[in-house]
Amino acid sequence: MSFPEIRLRRLRRNDALRALVRETTLEPGDLIYPLFICPGNGVRNPVGSMPGVFNLSVDEAVKEAEEAAALGIGGLLLFGLPESKDEQGTGAWDDNGIVQQALRALRQSPAAQKLVLIGDVCLCEYTSHGHCGVVIEGRSGFEIDNDPTLELLARTAVSQARAGADIVAPSDMMDGRVAAIRRGLDTAGFSMTPILSYASKFASAFYGPFREAADSAPQFGDRRSYQMDGANLREAMREIELDLGEGADMILMKPAMPYLDVVRSARERFGVPMGAYQVSGEYSMLQAAFEKGWLDRDRATLESLLGMRRAGADFIVTYFAKEAAKLLG
Ligand code: PBG
């Protein structure tokens, strides 16, 4: 049978019919809201390239968390802007570091009962050079030394778990970091703390605005020796497979919109919980179009997120979390 007996438009005739046959859902609980924590009190500094995103002091972050919890958002992903940076990124694993302070304060708040608190585990926000690992002299100028970095990442994860993180999320792209973090957590008594690994993370121009938000731009060179080449899908599957083999409980893929095929392929191959990260540049380009009146804000926001769910993401990290939750609520 085909047209005219078959008419797919029959099931599109009204809202109720469309709702009945809808294949994909999007709910506030699927969304994870990133926060950038900075020193001070009562601080709410807007990030120029990300309208609606702020650097928040701990007290302001708690307020934001309460709002997120009331909207039914699933969780928070915490990034830190430390008081000072150094060569090694010691602020990342300082038990009194900025993310650790925020985790402790959030733990005290009733909002935290409803939110999953996730610590982003990386060094780039804490190192003076802005790279995600230990920098050494190399053949072509400098190199990021993989193995010594693992210990620092493990320390960071343990310190976040101790401060109250429900989940730790390594985003550095060093080889072997999931195993190192798992060992570190287990040894420190956190065998029940899950690892959400940014398993497939591409070297992307779409991280640009984040580096302003987190003050984490590399001071020299770029991240292409550790983040993946945007051309490689098969390699992304190997990254995921290796991280799962090392003990990752869930995986995260980023960016989202230009890499939805990665999400789809991962969904078809792996039965683990997986998320997509709609990164800063994806957010900023949509915001820019909204400001110009070129796209419908509400519809384009939800459509961008629905596409990630349809591609196979169980959850989505997005700076639109609050707006989207309001629209869905
Ligand atoms: C830290 C990290 C980055 C992002 C998440 N974790 C920046 C980077 O790798 O340069 C980017 C997130 C975004 O753009 O929203 N390594």
Boltz pocket constraint, residues with backbone or C-beta under 6 A from the ligand:
constraints:
  - pocket:
      binder: B
      contacts: [[A, 120], [A, 122], [A, 124], [A, 132], [A, 171], [A, 172], [A, 206], [A, 207], [A, 208], [A, 209], [A, 210], [A, 211], [A, 216], [A, 223], [A, 278], [A, 279], [A, 280], [A, 281]]
      max_distance: 6.0
